[in-house]
Amino acid sequence: MRLHNRSAIPLKANGQCRLVYHDEKGKPQKENFPIKLWVSPPHDVYMQGDVAFDPKAIILGANKTEFWLTIRPDRISTYWWGKWAEQSRLANLPLSPRILLEALGVADIPPAANYSLQNRGPYDILTQTDDHTSPVKKIYAHTCDYLVREIEYFDEDGRIVAVAELENYHKIAEGFSVPTLITVTSPTDQQKNAALNSVKIELRSPKPTELGDRQRQLIFSRPKAHGFEHEFVIIDGKPVELQR
């Protein structure tokens, strides 16, 4: 798996995203929009979605030090951001930069992480645990090709907070393929375990790309939080609203 990640190269793709999320009142909101995606391994990702003729209504991004997500439609005008160094668990976001990076197989696998290995049917399962032996995530790799088919993410209490399913892999370069269908579901209320946030990303014709230094600077830099009603900073996976 590390060899696969090290074979990753910059890529771009168009596609479609279907997003279901819940607002502050718990009401489900749905968006279906075309997307453009750029990835530069191992840290950089940028995805923008066109909603209601706004080509940047939804923006997801990350670089080596920080990540961000902005959603500007009328029903929600929110800007989330955080620093990787301040996260030990997955942030509860409608769209997660960490999940997207790991789903595309371009994120680093920490060499010092605690992993255990087991087999279940056609899958080898890598379980990453924290210093207290609590599960952080489980990675399901198919034994025939060792491409990842599913990733489960856990909270501090050992409950699943998100599941990413990866399908329809497309070869980008020798030793490196990416899934063209990514489905992520996560419960919005762990007690009731009823309402779900869901993201379905379908990529069309992902292909290698070349990015110059100036392009990287423009694409993979966190934008300013102008014009949003709400701004949250993510600290250890939890959003804290900033007062304006």
GUVEXVO-448807 format. One record per residue (C-alpha): residue number from 1; residue in one letter; chain; x, y, z. Coordinates in steps of 0.001 Angstrom, whole numbers, m for minus. Layout:
<vokes>
<voke numar="NUM" miza="a" lumke="A" X="X" Y="Y" Z="Z"/>
...
</vokes>
This chain:
<vokes>
<voke numar="1" miza="m" lumke="A" X="0" Y="0" Z="0"/>
<voke numar="2" miza="r" lumke="A" X="2891" Y="2373" Z="728"/>
<voke numar="3" miza="l" lumke="A" X="4375" Y="1492" Z="m2654"/>
<voke numar="4" miza="h" lumke="A" X="1044" Y="2355" Z="m4298"/>
<voke numar="5" miza="n" lumke="A" X="945" Y="5713" Z="m2494"/>
<voke numar="6" miza="r" lumke="A" X="4537" Y="6482" Z="m3441"/>
<voke numar="7" miza="s" lumke="A" X="3637" Y="5827" Z="m7088"/>
<voke numar="8" miza="a" lumke="A" X="948" Y="8530" Z="m6958"/>
<voke numar="9" miza="i" lumke="A" X="1327" Y="11407" Z="m9417"/>
<voke numar="10" miza="p" lumke="A" X="m518" Y="14735" Z="m9850"/>
<voke numar="11" miza="l" lumke="A" X="m3903" Y="14288" Z="m11495"/>
<voke numar="12" miza="k" lumke="A" X="m7028" Y="16168" Z="m12469"/>
<voke numar="13" miza="a" lumke="A" X="m10594" Y="15086" Z="m13148"/>
<voke numar="14" miza="n" lumke="A" X="m14121" Y="16325" Z="m13684"/>
<voke numar="15" miza="g" lumke="A" X="m17137" Y="14636" Z="m12220"/>
<voke numar="16" miza="q" lumke="A" X="m20366" Y="14836" Z="m10284"/>
<voke numar="17" miza="c" lumke="A" X="m21032" Y="15057" Z="m6550"/>
<voke numar="18" miza="r" lumke="A" X="m24248" Y="14285" Z="m4680"/>
<voke numar="19" miza="l" lumke="A" X="m24201" Y="15683" Z="m1169"/>
<voke numar="20" miza="v" lumke="A" X="m26735" Y="15201" Z="1629"/>
<voke numar="21" miza="y" lumke="A" X="m26040" Y="17041" Z="4873"/>
<voke numar="22" miza="h" lumke="A" X="m28057" Y="18250" Z="7857"/>
<voke numar="23" miza="d" lumke="A" X="m28356" Y="21890" Z="8854"/>
<voke numar="24" miza="e" lumke="A" X="m28320" Y="23254" Z="12395"/>
<voke numar="25" miza="k" lumke="A" X="m31994" Y="22321" Z="12807"/>
<voke numar="26" miza="g" lumke="A" X="m31372" Y="18745" Z="11721"/>
<voke numar="27" miza="k" lumke="A" X="m33140" Y="19128" Z="8399"/>
<voke numar="28" miza="p" lumke="A" X="m31540" Y="17305" Z="5451"/>
<voke numar="29" miza="q" lumke="A" X="m30231" Y="19473" Z="2636"/>
<voke numar="30" miza="k" lumke="A" X="m29372" Y="18042" Z="m769"/>
<voke numar="31" miza="e" lumke="A" X="m27033" Y="19269" Z="m3465"/>
<voke numar="32" miza="n" lumke="A" X="m26140" Y="17667" Z="m6797"/>
<voke numar="33" miza="f" lumke="A" X="m23442" Y="19488" Z="m8704"/>
<voke numar="34" miza="p" lumke="A" X="m20569" Y="19110" Z="m11182"/>
<voke numar="35" miza="i" lumke="A" X="m17055" Y="19212" Z="m9760"/>
<voke numar="36" miza="k" lumke="A" X="m13474" Y="19835" Z="m10807"/>
<voke numar="37" miza="l" lumke="A" X="m10679" Y="18096" Z="m8933"/>
<voke numar="38" miza="w" lumke="A" X="m6911" Y="18589" Z="m8723"/>
<voke numar="39" miza="v" lumke="A" X="m4595" Y="16419" Z="m6646"/>
<voke numar="40" miza="s" lumke="A" X="m865" Y="16736" Z="m6004"/>
<voke numar="41" miza="p" lumke="A" X="452" Y="13932" Z="m3761"/>
<voke numar="42" miza="p" lumke="A" X="941" Y="13451" Z="m939"/>
<voke numar="43" miza="h" lumke="A" X="m735" Y="16440" Z="743"/>
<voke numar="44" miza="d" lumke="A" X="m2513" Y="18675" Z="m1769"/>
<voke numar="45" miza="v" lumke="A" X="m6098" Y="18369" Z="m2932"/>
<voke numar="46" miza="y" lumke="A" X="m8614" Y="20872" Z="m4308"/>
<voke numar="47" miza="m" lumke="A" X="m12197" Y="20275" Z="m5373"/>
<voke numar="48" miza="q" lumke="A" X="m14728" Y="22905" Z="m6417"/>
<voke numar="49" miza="g" lumke="A" X="m18426" Y="22446" Z="m7064"/>
<voke numar="50" miza="d" lumke="A" X="m20736" Y="24481" Z="m9279"/>
<voke numar="51" miza="v" lumke="A" X="m24096" Y="25086" Z="m7566"/>
<voke numar="52" miza="a" lumke="A" X="m26758" Y="27369" Z="m9047"/>
<voke numar="53" miza="f" lumke="A" X="m24302" Y="28827" Z="m11601"/>
<voke numar="54" miza="d" lumke="A" X="m21723" Y="29664" Z="m8921"/>
<voke numar="55" miza="p" lumke="A" X="m18577" Y="27783" Z="m10037"/>
<voke numar="56" miza="k" lumke="A" X="m17068" Y="27971" Z="m6540"/>
<voke numar="57" miza="a" lumke="A" X="m20150" Y="27492" Z="m4390"/>
<voke numar="58" miza="i" lumke="A" X="m18481" Y="24539" Z="m2671"/>
<voke numar="59" miza="i" lumke="A" X="m14718" Y="24329" Z="m2198"/>
<voke numar="60" miza="l" lumke="A" X="m12720" Y="21619" Z="m459"/>
<voke numar="61" miza="g" lumke="A" X="m8965" Y="21840" Z="m116"/>
<voke numar="62" miza="a" lumke="A" X="m5867" Y="20800" Z="1785"/>
<voke numar="63" miza="n" lumke="A" X="m2118" Y="21265" Z="1746"/>
<voke numar="64" miza="k" lumke="A" X="706" Y="20027" Z="3963"/>
<voke numar="65" miza="t" lumke="A" X="m231" Y="22160" Z="6976"/>
<voke numar="66" miza="e" lumke="A" X="m3982" Y="22847" Z="6841"/>
<voke numar="67" miza="f" lumke="A" X="m7358" Y="22000" Z="5308"/>
<voke numar="68" miza="w" lumke="A" X="m10588" Y="23863" Z="4534"/>
<voke numar="69" miza="l" lumke="A" X="m14170" Y="23495" Z="3334"/>
<voke numar="70" miza="t" lumke="A" X="m16527" Y="26253" Z="2228"/>
<voke numar="71" miza="i" lumke="A" X="m20223" Y="25953" Z="1347"/>
<voke numar="72" miza="r" lumke="A" X="m21923" Y="29085" Z="64"/>
<voke numar="73" miza="p" lumke="A" X="m25466" Y="28109" Z="m1046"/>
<voke numar="74" miza="d" lumke="A" X="m28361" Y="30128" Z="398"/>
<voke numar="75" miza="r" lumke="A" X="m29283" Y="27501" Z="2991"/>
<voke numar="76" miza="i" lumke="A" X="m25835" Y="27440" Z="4550"/>
<voke numar="77" miza="s" lumke="A" X="m23000" Y="29942" Z="4313"/>
<voke numar="78" miza="t" lumke="A" X="m20160" Y="28356" Z="6278"/>
<voke numar="79" miza="y" lumke="A" X="m16370" Y="28251" Z="6226"/>
<voke numar="80" miza="w" lumke="A" X="m14505" Y="25479" Z="8087"/>
<voke numar="81" miza="w" lumke="A" X="m10722" Y="25207" Z="8403"/>
<voke numar="82" miza="g" lumke="A" X="m8092" Y="23635" Z="10612"/>
<voke numar="83" miza="k" lumke="A" X="m4437" Y="22682" Z="10952"/>
<voke numar="84" miza="w" lumke="A" X="m3378" Y="19064" Z="10529"/>
<voke numar="85" miza="a" lumke="A" X="m1068" Y="19299" Z="13552"/>
<voke numar="86" miza="e" lumke="A" X="m4091" Y="19987" Z="15780"/>
<voke numar="87" miza="q" lumke="A" X="m6082" Y="16896" Z="14711"/>
<voke numar="88" miza="s" lumke="A" X="m5977" Y="13425" Z="16222"/>
<voke numar="89" miza="r" lumke="A" X="m9386" Y="12321" Z="14964"/>
<voke numar="90" miza="l" lumke="A" X="m11543" Y="12839" Z="11886"/>
<voke numar="91" miza="a" lumke="A" X="m13321" Y="16201" Z="11708"/>
<voke numar="92" miza="n" lumke="A" X="m17106" Y="16013" Z="11435"/>
<voke numar="93" miza="l" lumke="A" X="m17588" Y="17855" Z="8137"/>
<voke numar="94" miza="p" lumke="A" X="m20130" Y="17470" Z="5297"/>
<voke numar="95" miza="l" lumke="A" X="m17123" Y="16801" Z="3034"/>
<voke numar="96" miza="s" lumke="A" X="m13814" Y="15667" Z="4547"/>
<voke numar="97" miza="p" lumke="A" X="m10472" Y="16565" Z="2937"/>
<voke numar="98" miza="r" lumke="A" X="m8810" Y="13744" Z="4909"/>
<voke numar="99" miza="i" lumke="A" X="m11227" Y="11120" Z="3622"/>
<voke numar="100" miza="l" lumke="A" X="m10852" Y="12332" Z="37"/>
<voke numar="101" miza="l" lumke="A" X="m7037" Y="12236" Z="208"/>
<voke numar="102" miza="e" lumke="A" X="m7039" Y="8755" Z="1710"/>
<voke numar="103" miza="a" lumke="A" X="m9753" Y="7503" Z="m647"/>
<voke numar="104" miza="l" lumke="A" X="m7676" Y="8600" Z="m3640"/>
<voke numar="105" miza="g" lumke="A" X="m4673" Y="6723" Z="m2232"/>
<voke numar="106" miza="v" lumke="A" X="m2321" Y="9678" Z="m2170"/>
<voke numar="107" miza="a" lumke="A" X="m2020" Y="10362" Z="1590"/>
<voke numar="108" miza="d" lumke="A" X="1008" Y="9255" Z="3569"/>
<voke numar="109" miza="i" lumke="A" X="698" Y="6133" Z="5731"/>
<voke numar="110" miza="p" lumke="A" X="2438" Y="7129" Z="8996"/>
<voke numar="111" miza="p" lumke="A" X="5351" Y="4720" Z="9613"/>
<voke numar="112" miza="a" lumke="A" X="4984" Y="5007" Z="13398"/>
<voke numar="113" miza="a" lumke="A" X="1269" Y="4246" Z="13457"/>
<voke numar="114" miza="n" lumke="A" X="48" Y="1220" Z="15380"/>
<voke numar="115" miza="y" lumke="A" X="m1469" Y="m1330" Z="13019"/>
<voke numar="116" miza="s" lumke="A" X="m2765" Y="m4857" Z="13392"/>
<voke numar="117" miza="l" lumke="A" X="m3617" Y="m7200" Z="10521"/>
<voke numar="118" miza="q" lumke="A" X="m6400" Y="m9723" Z="10119"/>
<voke numar="119" miza="n" lumke="A" X="m8101" Y="m11465" Z="7226"/>
<voke numar="120" miza="r" lumke="A" X="m11828" Y="m11695" Z="6572"/>
<voke numar="121" miza="g" lumke="A" X="m12894" Y="m13443" Z="3383"/>
<voke numar="122" miza="p" lumke="A" X="m11420" Y="m11600" Z="377"/>
<voke numar="123" miza="y" lumke="A" X="m10083" Y="m8714" Z="2496"/>
<voke numar="124" miza="d" lumke="A" X="m7002" Y="m8059" Z="4548"/>
<voke numar="125" miza="i" lumke="A" X="m7981" Y="m5587" Z="7264"/>
<voke numar="126" miza="l" lumke="A" X="m5506" Y="m3112" Z="8716"/>
<voke numar="127" miza="t" lumke="A" X="m6672" Y="m1622" Z="12015"/>
<voke numar="128" miza="q" lumke="A" X="m4920" Y="1521" Z="13213"/>
<voke numar="129" miza="t" lumke="A" X="m5111" Y="2177" Z="16954"/>
<voke numar="130" miza="d" lumke="A" X="m4143" Y="5107" Z="19142"/>
<voke numar="131" miza="d" lumke="A" X="m1820" Y="5000" Z="22148"/>
<voke numar="132" miza="h" lumke="A" X="m4686" Y="3625" Z="24249"/>
<voke numar="133" miza="t" lumke="A" X="m5325" Y="787" Z="21751"/>
<voke numar="134" miza="s" lumke="A" X="m8646" Y="2336" Z="20702"/>
<voke numar="135" miza="p" lumke="A" X="m9382" Y="1984" Z="16960"/>
<voke numar="136" miza="v" lumke="A" X="m8796" Y="5056" Z="14788"/>
<voke numar="137" miza="k" lumke="A" X="m9624" Y="3492" Z="11431"/>
<voke numar="138" miza="k" lumke="A" X="m9900" Y="186" Z="9602"/>
<voke numar="139" miza="i" lumke="A" X="m8655" Y="m223" Z="6030"/>
<voke numar="140" miza="y" lumke="A" X="m10091" Y="m3051" Z="3922"/>
<voke numar="141" miza="a" lumke="A" X="m7737" Y="m4050" Z="1090"/>
<voke numar="142" miza="h" lumke="A" X="m8716" Y="m6699" Z="m1451"/>
<voke numar="143" miza="t" lumke="A" X="m6251" Y="m9568" Z="m1362"/>
<voke numar="144" miza="c" lumke="A" X="m6180" Y="m9945" Z="m5164"/>
<voke numar="145" miza="d" lumke="A" X="m4719" Y="m6492" Z="m5891"/>
<voke numar="146" miza="y" lumke="A" X="m4344" Y="m4753" Z="m2509"/>
<voke numar="147" miza="l" lumke="A" X="m6431" Y="m1813" Z="m3638"/>
<voke numar="148" miza="v" lumke="A" X="m8462" Y="m340" Z="m794"/>
<voke numar="149" miza="r" lumke="A" X="m12199" Y="m970" Z="m1049"/>
<voke numar="150" miza="e" lumke="A" X="m13398" Y="488" Z="2276"/>
<voke numar="151" miza="i" lumke="A" X="m12184" Y="2667" Z="5142"/>
<voke numar="152" miza="e" lumke="A" X="m13965" Y="2940" Z="8495"/>
<voke numar="153" miza="y" lumke="A" X="m13258" Y="5851" Z="10845"/>
<voke numar="154" miza="f" lumke="A" X="m13881" Y="5748" Z="14622"/>
<voke numar="155" miza="d" lumke="A" X="m14342" Y="8254" Z="17430"/>
<voke numar="156" miza="e" lumke="A" X="m12723" Y="8116" Z="20901"/>
<voke numar="157" miza="d" lumke="A" X="m15480" Y="5779" Z="22131"/>
<voke numar="158" miza="g" lumke="A" X="m14918" Y="3254" Z="19365"/>
<voke numar="159" miza="r" lumke="A" X="m18031" Y="4166" Z="17381"/>
<voke numar="160" miza="i" lumke="A" X="m17948" Y="4442" Z="13598"/>
<voke numar="161" miza="v" lumke="A" X="m18220" Y="8075" Z="12492"/>
<voke numar="162" miza="a" lumke="A" X="m17684" Y="7616" Z="8748"/>
<voke numar="163" miza="v" lumke="A" X="m17395" Y="4866" Z="6150"/>
<voke numar="164" miza="a" lumke="A" X="m15785" Y="5386" Z="2738"/>
<voke numar="165" miza="e" lumke="A" X="m16505" Y="2855" Z="m23"/>
<voke numar="166" miza="l" lumke="A" X="m14212" Y="2894" Z="m3057"/>
<voke numar="167" miza="e" lumke="A" X="m15112" Y="1343" Z="m6404"/>
<voke numar="168" miza="n" lumke="A" X="m14320" Y="1312" Z="m10140"/>
<voke numar="169" miza="y" lumke="A" X="m10582" Y="1878" Z="m10011"/>
<voke numar="170" miza="h" lumke="A" X="m8944" Y="3591" Z="m12996"/>
<voke numar="171" miza="k" lumke="A" X="m5220" Y="3278" Z="m13752"/>
<voke numar="172" miza="i" lumke="A" X="m3448" Y="6654" Z="m13826"/>
<voke numar="173" miza="a" lumke="A" X="168" Y="5529" Z="m14018"/>
<voke numar="174" miza="e" lumke="A" X="2237" Y="2394" Z="m13533"/>
<voke numar="175" miza="g" lumke="A" X="1517" Y="1152" Z="m10021"/>
<voke numar="176" miza="f" lumke="A" X="m1079" Y="3831" Z="m9272"/>
<voke numar="177" miza="s" lumke="A" X="m4874" Y="3697" Z="m9679"/>
<voke numar="178" miza="v" lumke="A" X="m7685" Y="5806" Z="m8233"/>
<voke numar="179" miza="p" lumke="A" X="m11334" Y="4946" Z="m7528"/>
<voke numar="180" miza="t" lumke="A" X="m13776" Y="6742" Z="m9792"/>
<voke numar="181" miza="l" lumke="A" X="m16703" Y="6116" Z="m7437"/>
<voke numar="182" miza="i" lumke="A" X="m16325" Y="7262" Z="m3822"/>
<voke numar="183" miza="t" lumke="A" X="m19256" Y="6973" Z="m1410"/>
<voke numar="184" miza="v" lumke="A" X="m18994" Y="8298" Z="2147"/>
<voke numar="185" miza="t" lumke="A" X="m21689" Y="7973" Z="4794"/>
<voke numar="186" miza="s" lumke="A" X="m21631" Y="9179" Z="8387"/>
<voke numar="187" miza="p" lumke="A" X="m24285" Y="9343" Z="11125"/>
<voke numar="188" miza="t" lumke="A" X="m25139" Y="12866" Z="12262"/>
<voke numar="189" miza="d" lumke="A" X="m26357" Y="11710" Z="15677"/>
<voke numar="190" miza="q" lumke="A" X="m24375" Y="8902" Z="17267"/>
<voke numar="191" miza="q" lumke="A" X="m27036" Y="8360" Z="19949"/>
<voke numar="192" miza="k" lumke="A" X="m29964" Y="7926" Z="17582"/>
<voke numar="193" miza="n" lumke="A" X="m27760" Y="6705" Z="14719"/>
<voke numar="194" miza="a" lumke="A" X="m30581" Y="7680" Z="12370"/>
<voke numar="195" miza="a" lumke="A" X="m29915" Y="10662" Z="10120"/>
<voke numar="196" miza="l" lumke="A" X="m26978" Y="10262" Z="7757"/>
<voke numar="197" miza="n" lumke="A" X="m24732" Y="12667" Z="5934"/>
<voke numar="198" miza="s" lumke="A" X="m23706" Y="11184" Z="2607"/>
<voke numar="199" miza="v" lumke="A" X="m21353" Y="12096" Z="m219"/>
<voke numar="200" miza="k" lumke="A" X="m21163" Y="10351" Z="m3581"/>
<voke numar="201" miza="i" lumke="A" X="m18388" Y="11434" Z="m5941"/>
<voke numar="202" miza="e" lumke="A" X="m18190" Y="10081" Z="m9484"/>
<voke numar="203" miza="l" lumke="A" X="m15027" Y="11000" Z="m11372"/>
<voke numar="204" miza="r" lumke="A" X="m14836" Y="11082" Z="m15163"/>
<voke numar="205" miza="s" lumke="A" X="m11589" Y="10414" Z="m16997"/>
<voke numar="206" miza="p" lumke="A" X="m9047" Y="11154" Z="m14263"/>
<voke numar="207" miza="k" lumke="A" X="m5694" Y="11745" Z="m15913"/>
<voke numar="208" miza="p" lumke="A" X="m2158" Y="12898" Z="m15102"/>
<voke numar="209" miza="t" lumke="A" X="m1464" Y="16605" Z="m15068"/>
<voke numar="210" miza="e" lumke="A" X="1509" Y="18915" Z="m14651"/>
<voke numar="211" miza="l" lumke="A" X="1337" Y="21747" Z="m12156"/>
<voke numar="212" miza="g" lumke="A" X="3850" Y="24560" Z="m11940"/>
<voke numar="213" miza="d" lumke="A" X="4852" Y="26221" Z="m8685"/>
<voke numar="214" miza="r" lumke="A" X="2561" Y="29195" Z="m9304"/>
<voke numar="215" miza="q" lumke="A" X="m388" Y="26920" Z="m10078"/>
<voke numar="216" miza="r" lumke="A" X="214" Y="24966" Z="m6867"/>
<voke numar="217" miza="q" lumke="A" X="327" Y="28184" Z="m4880"/>
<voke numar="218" miza="l" lumke="A" X="m2963" Y="29385" Z="m6350"/>
<voke numar="219" miza="i" lumke="A" X="m4851" Y="26104" Z="m6151"/>
<voke numar="220" miza="f" lumke="A" X="m3638" Y="24667" Z="m2852"/>
<voke numar="221" miza="s" lumke="A" X="m3650" Y="27762" Z="m624"/>
<voke numar="222" miza="r" lumke="A" X="m6451" Y="28332" Z="1867"/>
<voke numar="223" miza="p" lumke="A" X="m8756" Y="31149" Z="675"/>
<voke numar="224" miza="k" lumke="A" X="m9785" Y="34034" Z="2897"/>
<voke numar="225" miza="a" lumke="A" X="m13043" Y="33744" Z="4821"/>
<voke numar="226" miza="h" lumke="A" X="m14804" Y="36720" Z="3246"/>
<voke numar="227" miza="g" lumke="A" X="m18580" Y="36811" Z="2816"/>
<voke numar="228" miza="f" lumke="A" X="m19521" Y="33813" Z="4984"/>
<voke numar="229" miza="e" lumke="A" X="m22094" Y="33977" Z="7756"/>
<voke numar="230" miza="h" lumke="A" X="m20291" Y="31386" Z="9889"/>
<voke numar="231" miza="e" lumke="A" X="m16617" Y="30512" Z="10342"/>
<voke numar="232" miza="f" lumke="A" X="m15435" Y="27478" Z="12289"/>
<voke numar="233" miza="v" lumke="A" X="m11926" Y="26397" Z="13238"/>
<voke numar="234" miza="i" lumke="A" X="m11499" Y="22642" Z="13706"/>
<voke numar="235" miza="i" lumke="A" X="m9532" Y="21649" Z="16810"/>
<voke numar="236" miza="d" lumke="A" X="m9023" Y="17938" Z="17465"/>
<voke numar="237" miza="g" lumke="A" X="m11894" Y="17109" Z="15139"/>
<voke numar="238" miza="k" lumke="A" X="m14395" Y="19473" Z="16789"/>
<voke numar="239" miza="p" lumke="A" X="m15643" Y="22741" Z="15218"/>
<voke numar="240" miza="v" lumke="A" X="m15394" Y="25950" Z="17273"/>
<voke numar="241" miza="e" lumke="A" X="m17252" Y="28949" Z="15843"/>
<voke numar="242" miza="l" lumke="A" X="m15251" Y="32151" Z="15634"/>
<voke numar="243" miza="q" lumke="A" X="m16986" Y="35341" Z="16712"/>
<voke numar="244" miza="r" lumke="A" X="m17001" Y="38101" Z="14108"/>
</vokes>
